[in-house]
Amino acid sequence: MLASGWLADTARLDARVINQAGSLRMQTWRLAAQAPTADAERWQGLLKGVDDTWQRLATAVALEYEPDVVAQLADVRLEWREALRPDMRTPAQAVSVEPRRIVDHVRALDNLTEALQTLAEARISRLRTLQVVLLLLTLPLIAWGAYQLHCHVRRPLGRLLNVIEALRAGELKARSGYWRNDEIGLLAATIDDMAGQLDAFCQHLNDQVEERGHRLEQSHLALTLLYDNARYLATTPPEAIDPEQALRPFGTLMAPAELRLVSPGDHSDDNAYCILLKGDAQTPLILTARLPGGAPLPVWKCRLCETLADQLGAALALRAQGRQKRRLALMDERAVIARELHDSLAQSLSYLNIQALRLARALPETTDREAFTVVGELRDGINHAYRQLRELLVTFRLRLTEDGINAAVQATVAEFAERGGLDIDMRLSLADDVLSPDQELHLVQILREALANVVQHARAERVAVTLTDQAGSIELIVEDDGVGLPDQVERLHHYGTIIMEERARSLGTVLTLVRRQAGGTRVALNFINDPHIPGDITA
């Protein structure tokens, strides 16, 4: 087994180095194909990718392979480093490289790949041969073990099974008579002792039947009351459930103990048995059971109290959930109304703007100048409201592009930098395939709303946008050097800020808006990445 493990360990990097050798062929052809069209930055990235692949392949081969393979790889790599790569430093130089040289280099890589594959196949063949040899060596051991089991286990166990069958038939005097200083002998002695104890145990059971009968009567009554109570709780509307009424039928069974439901603030009896009802967290209740004189409550009554508390707690929880569902339904309805208002207000504001323009044109030139001023202010107010509404509509209709979160953030930053004449410093360290579409949309929407606030209200010159991923912790920060938050913080709770906070909650976090000590405002959120965020992606 150790040899098999050694061979398997030597072959663990075969697939990786073969893939890397094949990748070098593909990357070499890619360099030749993209040389006419690639820019300098992309070309350097392609060359760096080839160099990195060569480095990983050379490291793996040097650790696991024979010197002749290492020498063959070194020759091909030397040809790349000393001959081919210097002539392909730029796309213009690469275009002038003779195709024959590239073909020869790829052919050398093919030979290297074939050598690696041949070595891997040889290792697998040796491993297969070793496994067959080990299997043939194991078969005699299996036969010897089967013989030992037959002589020292199967036969003695057959005798013990005969004794057990006799005991099952009621012959409590049956004994095995088998003595040996091994595990089977110990088992036989144990069975003989068990047969001697069965008679005494049967008599003990007869003595307990009467006591058990009395307990069964109590259990039957308790189950009947619990069933009736469960039916009452299940058939009664949650809002009409009376916990005190549910407790009354249990008074006779629990006597002389007294059952009560009290609030945590009213409970002060340390001698009573107490259970907190896990139901409505806003109005918690405690079920107490107390015997006269503070005596301890019997175990079966404690269990009955626990079951009753579970039933009442579940009923109270359903009642609390019903209230919560109604609250959520009301909040959803208000959100729908808000969206409908935005859609309808666009047409209304357009109509008002046209009417204000008609009014301005309809005023005679002899009209008082104050009237023209009022009409102009009216049109300015309508235009400002329409621009804000249009910003909201653009936000609602936002869709992410196929390029991923980084492209969406860059496009958003470029859009608002041009719109507000801002100098925006952007730092992104987040891969495009980390977040789900819902999470990406929420982040972009929050970023757009934050930058819109900067453009409209902050009077800032510089803005810093940071989006990072630190081991699954996603952080978005938007900082500006503007006027900062107003003194009346409640003025910030307009519809756009509320939407930002709701989106942050959808991501499982809280949005933070604070005034910076150096001046300006800081908008931040941080959440643990979970790609399964619920929500409507078109919201």
C-alpha positions, -999 to +999 in steps of 0.1 A: +000+000+000+029+023+008+043+017-027+009+023-043+006+055-024+041+066-035+033+060-072+000+078-069+018+107-052+044+109-080+016+112-106-004+139-088+010+167-109+008+149-143-026+163-153-016+198-142+017+200-161+001+185-192-026+211-191-001+239-186+020+226-215-012+226-237-020+261-224+014+273-236+006+262-271-028+280-270-012+311-256+015+311-283-011+309-311-031+336-294+000+359-294+004+353-331-033+358-338-038+390-318-006+407-327-022+428-356-050+442-334-037+442-298-028+474-280+004+477-259-013+472-225-032+441-236-001+427-253+020+430-222-007+412-203-006+383-228+032+381-225+030+381-187+005+353-189+029+332-210+058+339-187+037+329-156+026+297-172+062+289-181+073+296-145+046+273-130+053+245-155+091+247-149+086+246-111+063+215-112+085+196-136+116+203-116+100+188-085+085+156-099+101+146-132+133+130-145+163+150-155+158+143-193+123+158-192+136+188-172+164+193-197+139+191-226+117+217-210+147+239-203+156+238-240+121+249-251+119+276-225+154+289-234+142+291-270+112+312-258+132+335-235+163+340-256+150+338-292+112+342-297+101+365-268+127+393-275+113+395-311+077+398-297+081+426-271+055+447-290+026+439-313+045+456-342+076+433-336+054+402-333+037+409-367+071+407-383+081+373-367+082+346-393+053+321-389+078+293-393+094+302-360+061+301-342+052+268-358+086+253-347+081+266-312+047+251-310+060+218-324+086+218-296+058+223-271+039+194-287+070+172-283+073+183-246+036+175-240+039+141-256+069+133-234+049+143-203+019+122-214+042+092-220+057+095-186+022+098-170+010+067-188+040+048-176+034+058-140-003+048-143+007+014-158+032+008-129+004+017-104-020-007-120+005-036-120+013-030-083-024-030-074-029-064-092+001-079-073-013-066-040-047-081-048-032-115-055-013-114-022-044-105-003-065-135-014-046-162+007-050-139+038-088-137+032-090-175+029-071-180+062-093-155+080-125-173+067-112-206+082-105-190+115-139-174+117-156-208+110-137-227+137-137-201+165-167-180+158-194-197+137-196-230+157-196-215+192-222-189+181-244-218+168-245-233+203-253-199+218-282-194+194-297-227+205-297-215+241-313-182+230-341-200+212-348-220+243-350-189+264-374-174+239-396-204+242-398-199+280-372-224+291-355-201+316-334-230+330-315-235+297-277-230+299-250-231+273-223-250+293-196-234+271-165-222+289-135-207+272-112-178+280-121-156+250-149-133+239-173-161+230-168-177+264-175-143+280-207-140+259-218-175+269-213-167+306-233-135+302-262-153+286-263-179+314-263-150+340-291-133+320-312-165+321-309-165+358-320-129+361-350-132+338-371-150+363-366-123+390-371-096+364-405-111+353-417-110+389-405-074+392-425-065+361-457-079+375-452-057+405-450-026+383-480-033+362-504-019+388-484+012+392-481+017+355-518+013+351-524+043+374-499+064+354-515+054+322-549+067+334-532+100+342-515+101+308-547+094+290-565+122+308-535+145+301-535+136+264-572+141+261-569+176+276-540+184+254-559+173+223-589+194+232-566+223+239-548+219+205-582+217+187-593+249+205-561+267+195-563+254+159-599+262+152-600+296+170-589+326+150-555+338+163-568+371+175-596+355+195-574+330+214-577+335+252-547+319+270-565+319+304-594+299+289-570+274+275-556+268+310-589+262+329-594+226+318-560+216+333-569+229+368-584+196+380-555+174+366-528+197+381-545+200+415-534+209+441-509+228+419-521+262+407-515+272+370-511+309+362-500+331+333-480+362+344-458+387+327-421+387+335-425+419+355-452+404+378-433+371+385-416+370+419-423+335+433-390+316+433-407+283+445-429+280+415-421+260+384-418+285+355-417+283+317-413+312+294-438+311+264-418+313+232-445+332+213-450+369+210-417+387+217-435+420+223-458+407+250-439+378+267-458+356+292-446+330+318-465+299+327-462+291+365-473+260+385-470+261+423-478+235+449-489+247+484-460+253+506-435+255+477-431+217+473-414+205+441-437+197+412-438+160+401-419+152+369-450+142+349-467+175+358-435+194+347-437+177+313-474+185+310-466+221+317-439+221+291-462+207+265-489+231+274-464+260+272-453+248+237-489+248+225-497+282+239-464+296+226-471+283+191-505+299+191-492+332+203-464+331+177-490+325+150-509+355+163-477+377+162-469+364+127-504+374+115-499+409+128-465+410+112-478+398+078-504+425+078-477+451+085-456+438+057-486+437+033-493+474+042-456+483+036-457+465+002-489+483-008-473+516+001-442+507-020-465+499-050-484+532-045-450+550-045-440+535-078-474+543-094-471+579-082-438+582-099-452+568-132-482+591-132-464+622-120-442+622-150-471+629-173-487+654-149-455+674-145-451+675-183-486+688-187-480+714-160-448+725-177-466+730-211-495+749-194-470+772-176-453+779-210-486+786-225-495+809-196-462+828-201-468+833-238-505+843-232-496+872-208-496+905-227-465+925-227-482+952-206-486+928-177-468+935-144-432+922-144-440+904-111-464+881-129-437+871-154-413+865-125-439+842-108-445+823-140-407+818-144-404+806-109-433+782-115-416+768-146-383+764-128-399+745-099-417+722-124-385+716-143-366+709-111-393+684-099-394+668-134-356+664-134-358+647-099-386+624-111-366+615-143-336+606-121-359+582-101-373+567-133-338+562-147-329+545-114-359+522-115-351+511-151-314+505-145-301+472-159-266+457-155-246+451-186-231+417-195-196+431-186-202+427-149-202+448-118-169+466-125-181+478-159-214+490-144-196+509-116-172+525-140-200+535-163-219+550-134-189+569-121-181+583-156-218+593-161-219+613-128-184+627-132-194+642-165-228+653-153-215+671-122-181+681-133-166+660-105-131+646-100-139+610-089-112+587-076-123+551-080-108+520-064-122+486-074-110+453-061-140+430-067-142+402-092-171+402-117-182+367-108-184+371-070-219+387-066-253+375-078-272+397-102-295+409-074-265+419-052-249+437-082-280+456-090-285+467-053-249+480-051-251+499-084-285+514-074-271+526-040-240+540-058-261+559-083-283+574-056-253+584-035-236+601-065-269+618-074-271+633-040-235+645-044-243+662-077-275+677-065-268+687-029-231+684-018-215+711-040-184+689-039-153+689-062-138+656-054-154+622-047-138+589-037-156+556-046-143+524-031-157+489-038-136+461-022-139+424-014-120+413+017-123+375+021-161+376+013-168+409+031-180+434+005-176+471+013-189+501-007-178+536+004-186+570-013-169+601+002-171+637-010-155+670+001-188+689-001-209+707+025-217+676+045-249+665+061-274+692+070-280+700+107-316+687+104-308+651+098-345+642+093-345+661+060-324+634+045-353+609+048-366+616+013-377+587-010-343+582-025-326+577+008-353+553+020-347+532-012-310+531-004-317+519+031-341+493+019-316+480-006-290+478+021-313+457+042-319+434+013-282+428+013-283+420+050-267+451+063-274+488+073-265+519+053-243+544+071-245+582+063-222+604+085-204+637+083-167+635+077-143+652+101-124+666+071-156+679+056-182+663+033-203+632+037-194+595+039-219+568+027-209+533+035-222+497+038-205+464+045-220+429+041-210+393+040-214+379+005-243+356+001-252+351-037-287+341-028-302+374-019-340+375-022-357+403-041-370+416-074-341+422-098-363+447-117-370+468-086 
